[in-house]
Amino acid sequence: MAKNHQTENPLFKALIRQSEADIATAFASLVVYFDNPSSDGAIIKSMQCQLDKIATAEKRVDTLNRHFNNTQI
Protein backbone atom coordinates (compact mmCIF):
# COMPACT_ATOMS: atom_id res chain seq x y z
CA MET A 1 0.00 0.00 0.00
CA ALA A 2 1.27 3.45 -0.82
CA LYS A 3 2.26 5.76 1.97
CA ASN A 4 0.11 8.78 2.60
CA HIS A 5 1.28 12.24 1.61
CA GLN A 6 3.23 11.19 -1.47
CA THR A 7 3.26 14.78 -2.71
CA GLU A 8 6.90 15.20 -1.72
CA ASN A 9 7.97 12.02 -3.50
CA PRO A 10 10.06 12.87 -6.60
CA LEU A 11 8.17 10.31 -8.69
CA PHE A 12 4.81 11.79 -7.68
CA LYS A 13 6.10 15.25 -8.58
CA ALA A 14 7.40 13.97 -11.92
CA LEU A 15 4.02 12.47 -12.82
CA ILE A 16 2.20 15.68 -11.89
CA ARG A 17 4.66 17.86 -13.78
CA GLN A 18 4.52 15.66 -16.87
CA SER A 19 0.74 15.93 -16.86
CA GLU A 20 0.95 19.70 -16.42
CA ALA A 21 3.37 19.88 -19.34
CA ASP A 22 0.99 17.83 -21.48
CA ILE A 23 -1.83 20.23 -20.60
CA ALA A 24 0.26 23.30 -21.38
CA THR A 25 1.45 21.91 -24.71
CA ALA A 26 -2.02 20.93 -25.87
CA PHE A 27 -3.45 24.25 -24.67
CA ALA A 28 -0.81 26.16 -26.64
CA SER A 29 -1.65 24.16 -29.75
CA LEU A 30 -5.34 24.95 -29.35
CA VAL A 31 -4.58 28.66 -28.97
CA VAL A 32 -2.66 28.55 -32.26
CA TYR A 33 -5.57 26.79 -33.96
CA PHE A 34 -8.09 29.31 -32.60
CA ASP A 35 -5.92 32.29 -33.54
CA ASN A 36 -5.20 30.98 -37.03
CA PRO A 37 -8.36 29.31 -38.28
CA SER A 38 -8.14 27.17 -41.38
CA SER A 39 -10.75 25.96 -43.78
CA ASP A 40 -9.11 22.54 -43.72
CA GLY A 41 -11.55 19.95 -42.37
CA ALA A 42 -8.75 18.07 -40.63
CA ILE A 43 -8.27 20.95 -38.22
CA ILE A 44 -11.28 19.88 -36.15
CA LYS A 45 -9.83 16.40 -35.65
CA SER A 46 -6.50 17.93 -34.67
CA MET A 47 -8.23 20.22 -32.19
CA GLN A 48 -10.22 17.32 -30.74
CA CYS A 49 -6.97 15.40 -30.30
CA GLN A 50 -5.46 18.31 -28.34
CA LEU A 51 -8.59 18.59 -26.22
CA ASP A 52 -8.43 14.85 -25.50
CA LYS A 53 -4.82 15.26 -24.38
CA ILE A 54 -5.89 17.97 -21.92
CA ALA A 55 -8.76 15.85 -20.58
CA THR A 56 -6.52 12.81 -20.15
CA ALA A 57 -3.80 14.76 -18.36
CA GLU A 58 -6.34 16.45 -16.07
CA LYS A 59 -7.77 13.04 -15.21
CA ARG A 60 -4.26 11.79 -14.38
CA VAL A 61 -3.69 14.72 -12.02
CA ASP A 62 -7.08 14.18 -10.35
CA THR A 63 -6.41 10.47 -9.94
CA LEU A 64 -2.96 11.03 -8.44
CA ASN A 65 -4.33 13.58 -6.00
CA ARG A 66 -7.31 11.42 -5.06
CA HIS A 67 -5.26 8.31 -4.33
CA PHE A 68 -1.85 9.59 -3.23
CA ASN A 69 -2.44 13.04 -1.74
CA ASN A 70 -4.37 11.93 1.31
CA THR A 71 -4.34 14.91 3.64
CA GLN A 72 -7.20 13.58 5.77
CA ILE A 73 -4.93 11.30 7.81
mmCIF file of the N, C-alpha and C atoms, coordinates in Angstrom:
data_MODEL
# 
_entry.id   MODEL 
# 
loop_
_atom_site.group_PDB 
_atom_site.id 
_atom_site.type_symbol 
_atom_site.label_atom_id 
_atom_site.label_alt_id 
_atom_site.label_comp_id 
_atom_site.label_asym_id 
_atom_site.label_entity_id 
_atom_site.label_seq_id 
_atom_site.pdbx_PDB_ins_code 
_atom_site.Cartn_x 
_atom_site.Cartn_y 
_atom_site.Cartn_z 
_atom_site.occupancy 
_atom_site.B_iso_or_equiv 
_atom_site.pdbx_formal_charge 
_atom_site.auth_seq_id 
_atom_site.auth_comp_id 
_atom_site.auth_asym_id 
_atom_site.auth_atom_id 
_atom_site.pdbx_PDB_model_num 
ATOM 1   N N  . MET A 1 1  ? 0.845   -1.184 0.000   1.00 0.00 ? 1  MET A N  1 
ATOM 2   C CA . MET A 1 1  ? 0.000   0.000  0.000   1.00 0.00 ? 1  MET A CA 1 
ATOM 3   C C  . MET A 1 1  ? 0.883   1.237  0.000   1.00 0.00 ? 1  MET A C  1 
ATOM 4   N N  . ALA A 1 2  ? 0.487   2.224  -0.735  1.00 0.00 ? 2  ALA A N  1 
ATOM 5   C CA . ALA A 1 2  ? 1.269   3.455  -0.821  1.00 0.00 ? 2  ALA A CA 1 
ATOM 6   C C  . ALA A 1 2  ? 1.174   4.240  0.479   1.00 0.00 ? 2  ALA A C  1 
ATOM 7   N N  . LYS A 1 3  ? 2.250   4.894  0.790   1.00 0.00 ? 3  LYS A N  1 
ATOM 8   C CA . LYS A 1 3  ? 2.255   5.758  1.967   1.00 0.00 ? 3  LYS A CA 1 
ATOM 9   C C  . LYS A 1 3  ? 1.396   6.981  1.685   1.00 0.00 ? 3  LYS A C  1 
ATOM 10  N N  . ASN A 1 4  ? 0.883   7.555  2.738   1.00 0.00 ? 4  ASN A N  1 
ATOM 11  C CA . ASN A 1 4  ? 0.114   8.784  2.597   1.00 0.00 ? 4  ASN A CA 1 
ATOM 12  C C  . ASN A 1 4  ? 1.059   9.951  2.358   1.00 0.00 ? 4  ASN A C  1 
ATOM 13  N N  . HIS A 1 5  ? 0.534   11.002 1.839   1.00 0.00 ? 5  HIS A N  1 
ATOM 14  C CA . HIS A 1 5  ? 1.280   12.238 1.613   1.00 0.00 ? 5  HIS A CA 1 
ATOM 15  C C  . HIS A 1 5  ? 2.455   12.019 0.660   1.00 0.00 ? 5  HIS A C  1 
ATOM 16  N N  . GLN A 1 6  ? 2.196   11.443 -0.477  1.00 0.00 ? 6  GLN A N  1 
ATOM 17  C CA . GLN A 1 6  ? 3.233   11.186 -1.473  1.00 0.00 ? 6  GLN A CA 1 
ATOM 18  C C  . GLN A 1 6  ? 3.621   12.445 -2.248  1.00 0.00 ? 6  GLN A C  1 
ATOM 19  N N  . THR A 1 7  ? 3.028   13.573 -1.924  1.00 0.00 ? 7  THR A N  1 
ATOM 20  C CA . THR A 1 7  ? 3.261   14.780 -2.711  1.00 0.00 ? 7  THR A CA 1 
ATOM 21  C C  . THR A 1 7  ? 4.708   15.239 -2.710  1.00 0.00 ? 7  THR A C  1 
ATOM 22  N N  . GLU A 1 8  ? 5.488   14.825 -1.742  1.00 0.00 ? 8  GLU A N  1 
ATOM 23  C CA . GLU A 1 8  ? 6.905   15.203 -1.717  1.00 0.00 ? 8  GLU A CA 1 
ATOM 24  C C  . GLU A 1 8  ? 7.793   14.170 -2.406  1.00 0.00 ? 8  GLU A C  1 
ATOM 25  N N  . ASN A 1 9  ? 7.226   13.067 -2.811  1.00 0.00 ? 9  ASN A N  1 
ATOM 26  C CA . ASN A 1 9  ? 7.974   12.023 -3.496  1.00 0.00 ? 9  ASN A CA 1 
ATOM 27  C C  . ASN A 1 9  ? 8.352   12.514 -4.895  1.00 0.00 ? 9  ASN A C  1 
ATOM 28  N N  . PRO A 1 10 ? 9.629   12.398 -5.284  1.00 0.00 ? 10 PRO A N  1 
ATOM 29  C CA . PRO A 1 10 ? 10.058  12.869 -6.604  1.00 0.00 ? 10 PRO A CA 1 
ATOM 30  C C  . PRO A 1 10 ? 9.305   12.218 -7.766  1.00 0.00 ? 10 PRO A C  1 
ATOM 31  N N  . LEU A 1 11 ? 8.917   10.970 -7.621  1.00 0.00 ? 11 LEU A N  1 
ATOM 32  C CA . LEU A 1 11 ? 8.167   10.311 -8.692  1.00 0.00 ? 11 LEU A CA 1 
ATOM 33  C C  . LEU A 1 11 ? 6.752   10.871 -8.810  1.00 0.00 ? 11 LEU A C  1 
ATOM 34  N N  . PHE A 1 12 ? 6.130   11.154 -7.668  1.00 0.00 ? 12 PHE A N  1 
ATOM 35  C CA . PHE A 1 12 ? 4.808   11.790 -7.676  1.00 0.00 ? 12 PHE A CA 1 
ATOM 36  C C  . PHE A 1 12 ? 4.900   13.145 -8.373  1.00 0.00 ? 12 PHE A C  1 
ATOM 37  N N  . LYS A 1 13 ? 5.904   13.929 -7.979  1.00 0.00 ? 13 LYS A N  1 
ATOM 38  C CA . LYS A 1 13 ? 6.099   15.249 -8.583  1.00 0.00 ? 13 LYS A CA 1 
ATOM 39  C C  . LYS A 1 13 ? 6.336   15.141 -10.088 1.00 0.00 ? 13 LYS A C  1 
ATOM 40  N N  . ALA A 1 14 ? 7.118   14.151 -10.500 1.00 0.00 ? 14 ALA A N  1 
ATOM 41  C CA . ALA A 1 14 ? 7.401   13.973 -11.924 1.00 0.00 ? 14 ALA A CA 1 
ATOM 42  C C  . ALA A 1 14 ? 6.127   13.664 -12.707 1.00 0.00 ? 14 ALA A C  1 
ATOM 43  N N  . LEU A 1 15 ? 5.283   12.801 -12.151 1.00 0.00 ? 15 LEU A N  1 
ATOM 44  C CA . LEU A 1 15 ? 4.024   12.470 -12.822 1.00 0.00 ? 15 LEU A CA 1 
ATOM 45  C C  . LEU A 1 15 ? 3.114   13.690 -12.934 1.00 0.00 ? 15 LEU A C  1 
ATOM 46  N N  . ILE A 1 16 ? 3.027   14.458 -11.865 1.00 0.00 ? 16 ILE A N  1 
ATOM 47  C CA . ILE A 1 16 ? 2.204   15.676 -11.891 1.00 0.00 ? 16 ILE A CA 1 
ATOM 48  C C  . ILE A 1 16 ? 2.751   16.665 -12.912 1.00 0.00 ? 16 ILE A C  1 
ATOM 49  N N  . ARG A 1 17 ? 4.054   16.887 -12.870 1.00 0.00 ? 17 ARG A N  1 
ATOM 50  C CA . ARG A 1 17 ? 4.663   17.864 -13.785 1.00 0.00 ? 17 ARG A CA 1 
ATOM 51  C C  . ARG A 1 17 ? 4.551   17.434 -15.239 1.00 0.00 ? 17 ARG A C  1 
ATOM 52  N N  . GLN A 1 18 ? 4.680   16.147 -15.501 1.00 0.00 ? 18 GLN A N  1 
ATOM 53  C CA . GLN A 1 18 ? 4.521   15.659 -16.873 1.00 0.00 ? 18 GLN A CA 1 
ATOM 54  C C  . GLN A 1 18 ? 3.099   15.911 -17.360 1.00 0.00 ? 18 GLN A C  1 
ATOM 55  N N  . SER A 1 19 ? 2.139   15.673 -16.501 1.00 0.00 ? 19 SER A N  1 
ATOM 56  C CA . SER A 1 19 ? 0.743   15.927 -16.864 1.00 0.00 ? 19 SER A CA 1 
ATOM 57  C C  . SER A 1 19 ? 0.508   17.413 -17.094 1.00 0.00 ? 19 SER A C  1 
ATOM 58  N N  . GLU A 1 20 ? 1.080   18.253 -16.243 1.00 0.00 ? 20 GLU A N  1 
ATOM 59  C CA . GLU A 1 20 ? 0.948   19.700 -16.419 1.00 0.00 ? 20 GLU A CA 1 
ATOM 60  C C  . GLU A 1 20 ? 1.591   20.156 -17.725 1.00 0.00 ? 20 GLU A C  1 
ATOM 61  N N  . ALA A 1 21 ? 2.714   19.553 -18.075 1.00 0.00 ? 21 ALA A N  1 
ATOM 62  C CA . ALA A 1 21 ? 3.371   19.884 -19.341 1.00 0.00 ? 21 ALA A CA 1 
ATOM 63  C C  . ALA A 1 21 ? 2.508   19.454 -20.525 1.00 0.00 ? 21 ALA A C  1 
ATOM 64  N N  . ASP A 1 22 ? 1.892   18.294 -20.418 1.00 0.00 ? 22 ASP A N  1 
ATOM 65  C CA . ASP A 1 22 ? 0.994   17.826 -21.476 1.00 0.00 ? 22 ASP A CA 1 
ATOM 66  C C  . ASP A 1 22 ? -0.177  18.789 -21.656 1.00 0.00 ? 22 ASP A C  1 
ATOM 67  N N  . ILE A 1 23 ? -0.722  19.266 -20.547 1.00 0.00 ? 23 ILE A N  1 
ATOM 68  C CA . ILE A 1 23 ? -1.830  20.226 -20.602 1.00 0.00 ? 23 ILE A CA 1 
ATOM 69  C C  . ILE A 1 23 ? -1.378  21.517 -21.264 1.00 0.00 ? 23 ILE A C  1 
ATOM 70  N N  . ALA A 1 24 ? -0.239  22.040 -20.844 1.00 0.00 ? 24 ALA A N  1 
ATOM 71  C CA . ALA A 1 24 ? 0.261   23.302 -21.384 1.00 0.00 ? 24 ALA A CA 1 
ATOM 72  C C  . ALA A 1 24 ? 0.555   23.198 -22.879 1.00 0.00 ? 24 ALA A C  1 
ATOM 73  N N  . THR A 1 25 ? 1.124   22.095 -23.294 1.00 0.00 ? 25 THR A N  1 
ATOM 74  C CA . THR A 1 25 ? 1.453   21.906 -24.710 1.00 0.00 ? 25 THR A CA 1 
ATOM 75  C C  . THR A 1 25 ? 0.191   21.832 -25.565 1.00 0.00 ? 25 THR A C  1 
ATOM 76  N N  . ALA A 1 26 ? -0.771  21.052 -25.125 1.00 0.00 ? 26 ALA A N  1 
ATOM 77  C CA . ALA A 1 26 ? -2.020  20.927 -25.872 1.00 0.00 ? 26 ALA A CA 1 
ATOM 78  C C  . ALA A 1 26 ? -2.790  22.246 -25.877 1.00 0.00 ? 26 ALA A C  1 
ATOM 79  N N  . PHE A 1 27 ? -2.773  22.948 -24.755 1.00 0.00 ? 27 PHE A N  1 
ATOM 80  C CA . PHE A 1 27 ? -3.446  24.246 -24.669 1.00 0.00 ? 27 PHE A CA 1 
ATOM 81  C C  . PHE A 1 27 ? -2.827  25.228 -25.663 1.00 0.00 ? 27 PHE A C  1 
ATOM 82  N N  . ALA A 1 28 ? -1.500  25.261 -25.709 1.00 0.00 ? 28 ALA A N  1 
ATOM 83  C CA . ALA A 1 28 ? -0.810  26.163 -26.636 1.00 0.00 ? 28 ALA A CA 1 
ATOM 84  C C  . ALA A 1 28 ? -1.171  25.835 -28.085 1.00 0.00 ? 28 ALA A C  1 
ATOM 85  N N  . SER A 1 29 ? -1.259  24.565 -28.390 1.00 0.00 ? 29 SER A N  1 
ATOM 86  C CA . SER A 1 29 ? -1.647  24.161 -29.746 1.00 0.00 ? 29 SER A CA 1 
ATOM 87  C C  . SER A 1 29 ? -3.060  24.630 -30.073 1.00 0.00 ? 29 SER A C  1 
ATOM 88  N N  . LEU A 1 30 ? -3.968  24.498 -29.115 1.00 0.00 ? 30 LEU A N  1 
ATOM 89  C CA . LEU A 1 30 ? -5.342  24.954 -29.347 1.00 0.00 ? 30 LEU A CA 1 
ATOM 90  C C  . LEU A 1 30 ? -5.403  26.463 -29.549 1.00 0.00 ? 30 LEU A C  1 
ATOM 91  N N  . VAL A 1 31 ? -4.615  27.204 -28.799 1.00 0.00 ? 31 VAL A N  1 
ATOM 92  C CA . VAL A 1 31 ? -4.581  28.658 -28.971 1.00 0.00 ? 31 VAL A CA 1 
ATOM 93  C C  . VAL A 1 31 ? -4.142  29.005 -30.392 1.00 0.00 ? 31 VAL A C  1 
ATOM 94  N N  . VAL A 1 32 ? -3.129  28.310 -30.884 1.00 0.00 ? 32 VAL A N  1 
ATOM 95  C CA . VAL A 1 32 ? -2.659  28.548 -32.255 1.00 0.00 ? 32 VAL A CA 1 
ATOM 96  C C  . VAL A 1 32 ? -3.774  28.247 -33.251 1.00 0.00 ? 32 VAL A C  1 
ATOM 97  N N  . TYR A 1 33 ? -4.466  27.129 -33.057 1.00 0.00 ? 33 TYR A N  1 
ATOM 98  C CA . TYR A 1 33 ? -5.569  26.791 -33.957 1.00 0.00 ? 33 TYR A CA 1 
ATOM 99  C C  . TYR A 1 33 ? -6.671  27.849 -33.917 1.00 0.00 ? 33 TYR A C  1 
ATOM 100 N N  . PHE A 1 34 ? -7.032  28.300 -32.718 1.00 0.00 ? 34 PHE A N  1 
ATOM 101 C CA . PHE A 1 34 ? -8.087  29.309 -32.601 1.00 0.00 ? 34 PHE A CA 1 
ATOM 102 C C  . PHE A 1 34 ? -7.662  30.646 -33.206 1.00 0.00 ? 34 PHE A C  1 
ATOM 103 N N  . ASP A 1 35 ? -6.404  31.001 -33.034 1.00 0.00 ? 35 ASP A N  1 
ATOM 104 C CA . ASP A 1 35 ? -5.923  32.287 -33.539 1.00 0.00 ? 35 ASP A CA 1 
ATOM 105 C C  . ASP A 1 35 ? -5.656  32.281 -35.036 1.00 0.00 ? 35 ASP A C  1 
ATOM 106 N N  . ASN A 1 36 ? -5.491  31.100 -35.606 1.00 0.00 ? 36 ASN A N  1 
ATOM 107 C CA . ASN A 1 36 ? -5.198  30.975 -37.034 1.00 0.00 ? 36 ASN A CA 1 
ATOM 108 C C  . ASN A 1 36 ? -6.126  29.938 -37.662 1.00 0.00 ? 36 ASN A C  1 
ATOM 109 N N  . PRO A 1 37 ? -7.403  30.283 -37.760 1.00 0.00 ? 37 PRO A N  1 
ATOM 110 C CA . PRO A 1 37 ? -8.360  29.307 -38.281 1.00 0.00 ? 37 PRO A CA 1 
ATOM 111 C C  . PRO A 1 37 ? -8.041  28.920 -39.726 1.00 0.00 ? 37 PRO A C  1 
ATOM 112 N N  . SER A 1 38 ? -8.377  27.704 -40.047 1.00 0.00 ? 38 SER A N  1 
ATOM 113 C CA . SER A 1 38 ? -8.137  27.172 -41.381 1.00 0.00 ? 38 SER A CA 1 
ATOM 114 C C  . SER A 1 38 ? -9.428  26.567 -41.900 1.00 0.00 ? 38 SER A C  1 
ATOM 115 N N  . SER A 1 39 ? -9.558  26.573 -43.198 1.00 0.00 ? 39 SER A N  1 
ATOM 116 C CA . SER A 1 39 ? -10.755 25.955 -43.779 1.00 0.00 ? 39 SER A CA 1 
ATOM 117 C C  . SER A 1 39 ? -10.564 24.453 -43.979 1.00 0.00 ? 39 SER A C  1 
ATOM 118 N N  . ASP A 1 40 ? -9.413  23.966 -43.598 1.00 0.00 ? 40 ASP A N  1 
ATOM 119 C CA . ASP A 1 40 ? -9.109  22.538 -43.716 1.00 0.00 ? 40 ASP A CA 1 
ATOM 120 C C  . ASP A 1 40 ? -9.968  21.746 -42.733 1.00 0.00 ? 40 ASP A C  1 
ATOM 121 N N  . GLY A 1 41 ? -10.673 20.756 -43.220 1.00 0.00 ? 41 GLY A N  1 
ATOM 122 C CA . GLY A 1 41 ? -11.548 19.948 -42.369 1.00 0.00 ? 41 GLY A CA 1 
ATOM 123 C C  . GLY A 1 41 ? -10.801 19.137 -41.328 1.00 0.00 ? 41 GLY A C  1 
ATOM 124 N N  . ALA A 1 42 ? -9.535  18.866 -41.569 1.00 0.00 ? 42 ALA A N  1 
ATOM 125 C CA . ALA A 1 42 ? -8.747  18.065 -40.626 1.00 0.00 ? 42 ALA A CA 1 
ATOM 126 C C  . ALA A 1 42 ? -8.429  18.835 -39.353 1.00 0.00 ? 42 ALA A C  1 
ATOM 127 N N  . ILE A 1 43 ? -8.613  20.131 -39.388 1.00 0.00 ? 43 ILE A N  1 
ATOM 128 C CA . ILE A 1 43 ? -8.270  20.951 -38.215 1.00 0.00 ? 43 ILE A CA 1 
ATOM 129 C C  . ILE A 1 43 ? -9.132  20.576 -37.015 1.00 0.00 ? 43 ILE A C  1 
ATOM 130 N N  . ILE A 1 44 ? -10.391 20.251 -37.251 1.00 0.00 ? 44 ILE A N  1 
ATOM 131 C CA . ILE A 1 44 ? -11.284 19.878 -36.148 1.00 0.00 ? 44 ILE A CA 1 
ATOM 132 C C  . ILE A 1 44 ? -10.780 18.615 -35.467 1.00 0.00 ? 44 ILE A C  1 
ATOM 133 N N  . LYS A 1 45 ? -10.361 17.632 -36.246 1.00 0.00 ? 45 LYS A N  1 
ATOM 134 C CA . LYS A 1 45 ? -9.830  16.400 -35.651 1.00 0.00 ? 45 LYS A CA 1 
ATOM 135 C C  . LYS A 1 45 ? -8.564  16.690 -34.860 1.00 0.00 ? 45 LYS A C  1 
ATOM 136 N N  . SER A 1 46 ? -7.725  17.566 -35.382 1.00 0.00 ? 46 SER A N  1 
ATOM 137 C CA . SER A 1 46 ? -6.500  17.933 -34.665 1.00 0.00 ? 46 SER A CA 1 
ATOM 138 C C  . SER A 1 46 ? -6.826  18.638 -33.357 1.00 0.00 ? 46 SER A C  1 
ATOM 139 N N  . MET A 1 47 ? -7.824  19.512 -33.398 1.00 0.00 ? 47 MET A N  1 
ATOM 140 C CA . MET A 1 47 ? -8.227  20.224 -32.187 1.00 0.00 ? 47 MET A CA 1 
ATOM 141 C C  . MET A 1 47 ? -8.837  19.259 -31.170 1.00 0.00 ? 47 MET A C  1 
ATOM 142 N N  . GLN A 1 48 ? -9.636  18.316 -31.644 1.00 0.00 ? 48 GLN A N  1 
ATOM 143 C CA . GLN A 1 48 ? -10.215 17.318 -30.740 1.00 0.00 ? 48 GLN A CA 1 
ATOM 144 C C  . GLN A 1 48 ? -9.119  16.481 -30.091 1.00 0.00 ? 48 GLN A C  1 
ATOM 145 N N  . CYS A 1 49 ? -8.096  16.173 -30.843 1.00 0.00 ? 49 CYS A N  1 
ATOM 146 C CA . CYS A 1 49 ? -6.970  15.404 -30.304 1.00 0.00 ? 49 CYS A CA 1 
ATOM 147 C C  . CYS A 1 49 ? -6.285  16.184 -29.180 1.00 0.00 ? 49 CYS A C  1 
ATOM 148 N N  . GLN A 1 50 ? -6.083  17.480 -29.376 1.00 0.00 ? 50 GLN A N  1 
ATOM 149 C CA . GLN A 1 50 ? -5.458  18.306 -28.344 1.00 0.00 ? 50 GLN A CA 1 
ATOM 150 C C  . GLN A 1 50 ? -6.353  18.404 -27.112 1.00 0.00 ? 50 GLN A C  1 
ATOM 151 N N  . LEU A 1 51 ? -7.644  18.533 -27.340 1.00 0.00 ? 51 LEU A N  1 
ATOM 152 C CA . LEU A 1 51 ? -8.593  18.586 -26.224 1.00 0.00 ? 51 LEU A CA 1 
ATOM 153 C C  . LEU A 1 51 ? -8.598  17.269 -25.447 1.00 0.00 ? 51 LEU A C  1 
ATOM 154 N N  . ASP A 1 52 ? -8.517  16.160 -26.156 1.00 0.00 ? 52 ASP A N  1 
ATOM 155 C CA . ASP A 1 52 ? -8.435  14.850 -25.498 1.00 0.00 ? 52 ASP A CA 1 
ATOM 156 C C  . ASP A 1 52 ? -7.168  14.731 -24.659 1.00 0.00 ? 52 ASP A C  1 
ATOM 157 N N  . LYS A 1 53 ? -6.076  15.287 -25.144 1.00 0.00 ? 53 LYS A N  1 
ATOM 158 C CA . LYS A 1 53 ? -4.820  15.265 -24.381 1.00 0.00 ? 53 LYS A CA 1 
ATOM 159 C C  . LYS A 1 53 ? -4.973  16.034 -23.070 1.00 0.00 ? 53 LYS A C  1 
ATOM 160 N N  . ILE A 1 54 ? -5.652  17.184 -23.135 1.00 0.00 ? 54 ILE A N  1 
ATOM 161 C CA . ILE A 1 54 ? -5.886  17.969 -21.918 1.00 0.00 ? 54 ILE A CA 1 
ATOM 162 C C  . ILE A 1 54 ? -6.754  17.177 -20.945 1.00 0.00 ? 54 ILE A C  1 
ATOM 163 N N  . ALA A 1 55 ? -7.840  16.605 -21.447 1.00 0.00 ? 55 ALA A N  1 
ATOM 164 C CA . ALA A 1 55 ? -8.756  15.849 -20.583 1.00 0.00 ? 55 ALA A CA 1 
ATOM 165 C C  . ALA A 1 55 ? -8.052  14.661 -19.932 1.00 0.00 ? 55 ALA A C  1 
ATOM 166 N N  . THR A 1 56 ? -7.243  13.961 -20.688 1.00 0.00 ? 56 THR A N  1 
ATOM 167 C CA . THR A 1 56 ? -6.517  12.805 -20.153 1.00 0.00 ? 56 THR A CA 1 
ATOM 168 C C  . THR A 1 56 ? -5.531  13.230 -19.075 1.00 0.00 ? 56 THR A C  1 
ATOM 169 N N  . ALA A 1 57 ? -4.787  14.290 -19.339 1.00 0.00 ? 57 ALA A N  1 
ATOM 170 C CA . ALA A 1 57 ? -3.799  14.761 -18.365 1.00 0.00 ? 57 ALA A CA 1 
ATOM 171 C C  . ALA A 1 57 ? -4.478  15.272 -17.096 1.00 0.00 ? 57 ALA A C  1 
ATOM 172 N N  . GLU A 1 58 ? -5.602  15.981 -17.248 1.00 0.00 ? 58 GLU A N  1 
ATOM 173 C CA . GLU A 1 58 ? -6.336  16.447 -16.071 1.00 0.00 ? 58 GLU A CA 1 
ATOM 174 C C  . GLU A 1 58 ? -6.847  15.265 -15.249 1.00 0.00 ? 58 GLU A C  1 
ATOM 175 N N  . LYS A 1 59 ? -7.296  14.227 -15.920 1.00 0.00 ? 59 LYS A N  1 
ATOM 176 C CA . LYS A 1 59 ? -7.773  13.036 -15.211 1.00 0.00 ? 59 LYS A CA 1 
ATOM 177 C C  . LYS A 1 59 ? -6.626  12.374 -14.452 1.00 0.00 ? 59 LYS A C  1 
ATOM 178 N N  . ARG A 1 60 ? -5.428  12.349 -15.064 1.00 0.00 ? 60 ARG A N  1 
ATOM 179 C CA . ARG A 1 60 ? -4.261  11.787 -14.379 1.00 0.00 ? 60 ARG A CA 1 
ATOM 180 C C  . ARG A 1 60 ? -3.963  12.562 -13.104 1.00 0.00 ? 60 ARG A C  1 
ATOM 181 N N  . VAL A 1 61 ? -3.968  13.890 -13.191 1.00 0.00 ? 61 VAL A N  1 
ATOM 182 C CA . VAL A 1 61 ? -3.693  14.723 -12.015 1.00 0.00 ? 61 VAL A CA 1 
ATOM 183 C C  . VAL A 1 61 ? -4.739  14.466 -10.938 1.00 0.00 ? 61 VAL A C  1 
ATOM 184 N N  . ASP A 1 62 ? -6.001  14.445 -11.320 1.00 0.00 ? 62 ASP A N  1 
ATOM 185 C CA . ASP A 1 62 ? -7.079  14.184 -10.355 1.00 0.00 ? 62 ASP A CA 1 
ATOM 186 C C  . ASP A 1 62 ? -6.914  12.821 -9.687  1.00 0.00 ? 62 ASP A C  1 
ATOM 187 N N  . THR A 1 63 ? -6.581  11.820 -10.474 1.00 0.00 ? 63 THR A N  1 
ATOM 188 C CA . THR A 1 63 ? -6.408  10.468 -9.938  1.00 0.00 ? 63 THR A CA 1 
ATOM 189 C C  . THR A 1 63 ? -5.236  10.404 -8.970  1.00 0.00 ? 63 THR A C  1 
ATOM 190 N N  . LEU A 1 64 ? -4.122  11.003 -9.339  1.00 0.00 ? 64 LEU A N  1 
ATOM 191 C CA . LEU A 1 64 ? -2.964  11.032 -8.439  1.00 0.00 ? 64 LEU A CA 1 
ATOM 192 C C  . LEU A 1 64 ? -3.313  11.717 -7.128  1.00 0.00 ? 64 LEU A C  1 
ATOM 193 N N  . ASN A 1 65 ? -3.972  12.856 -7.221  1.00 0.00 ? 65 ASN A N  1 
ATOM 194 C CA . ASN A 1 65 ? -4.329  13.585 -6.004  1.00 0.00 ? 65 ASN A CA 1 
ATOM 195 C C  . ASN A 1 65 ? -5.347  12.827 -5.162  1.00 0.00 ? 65 ASN A C  1 
ATOM 196 N N  . ARG A 1 66 ? -6.285  12.160 -5.795  1.00 0.00 ? 66 ARG A N  1 
ATOM 197 C CA . ARG A 1 66 ? -7.307  11.421 -5.064  1.00 0.00 ? 66 ARG A CA 1 
ATOM 198 C C  . ARG A 1 66 ? -6.710  10.230 -4.310  1.00 0.00 ? 66 ARG A C  1 
ATOM 199 N N  . HIS A 1 67 ? -5.762  9.552  -4.924  1.00 0.00 ? 67 HIS A N  1 
ATOM 200 C CA . HIS A 1 67 ? -5.257  8.312  -4.332  1.00 0.00 ? 67 HIS A CA 1 
ATOM 201 C C  . HIS A 1 67 ? -3.947  8.456  -3.563  1.00 0.00 ? 67 HIS A C  1 
ATOM 202 N N  . PHE A 1 68 ? -3.174  9.496  -3.845  1.00 0.00 ? 68 PHE A N  1 
ATOM 203 C CA . PHE A 1 68 ? -1.852  9.594  -3.228  1.00 0.00 ? 68 PHE A CA 1 
ATOM 204 C C  . PHE A 1 68 ? -1.598  10.905 -2.497  1.00 0.00 ? 68 PHE A C  1 
ATOM 205 N N  . ASN A 1 69 ? -2.576  11.774 -2.447  1.00 0.00 ? 69 ASN A N  1 
ATOM 206 C CA . ASN A 1 69 ? -2.437  13.037 -1.739  1.00 0.00 ? 69 ASN A CA 1 
ATOM 207 C C  . ASN A 1 69 ? -3.463  13.069 -0.620  1.00 0.00 ? 69 ASN A C  1 
ATOM 208 N N  . ASN A 1 70 ? -3.394  12.084 0.243   1.00 0.00 ? 70 ASN A N  1 
ATOM 209 C CA . ASN A 1 70 ? -4.375  11.927 1.309   1.00 0.00 ? 70 ASN A CA 1 
ATOM 210 C C  . ASN A 1 70 ? -4.003  12.829 2.482   1.00 0.00 ? 70 ASN A C  1 
ATOM 211 N N  . THR A 1 71 ? -4.631  13.974 2.550   1.00 0.00 ? 71 THR A N  1 
ATOM 212 C CA . THR A 1 71 ? -4.341  14.910 3.637   1.00 0.00 ? 71 THR A CA 1 
ATOM 213 C C  . THR A 1 71 ? -5.321  14.752 4.791   1.00 0.00 ? 71 THR A C  1 
ATOM 214 N N  . GLN A 1 72 ? -6.215  13.786 4.707   1.00 0.00 ? 72 GLN A N  1 
ATOM 215 C CA . GLN A 1 72 ? -7.197  13.576 5.768   1.00 0.00 ? 72 GLN A CA 1 
ATOM 216 C C  . GLN A 1 72 ? -6.625  12.810 6.950   1.00 0.00 ? 72 GLN A C  1 
ATOM 217 N N  . ILE A 1 73 ? -5.498  12.141 6.744   1.00 0.00 ? 73 ILE A N  1 
ATOM 218 C CA . ILE A 1 73 ? -4.931  11.296 7.805   1.00 0.00 ? 73 ILE A CA 1 
ATOM 219 C C  . ILE A 1 73 ? -3.870  12.053 8.568   1.00 0.00 ? 73 ILE A C  1 
# 
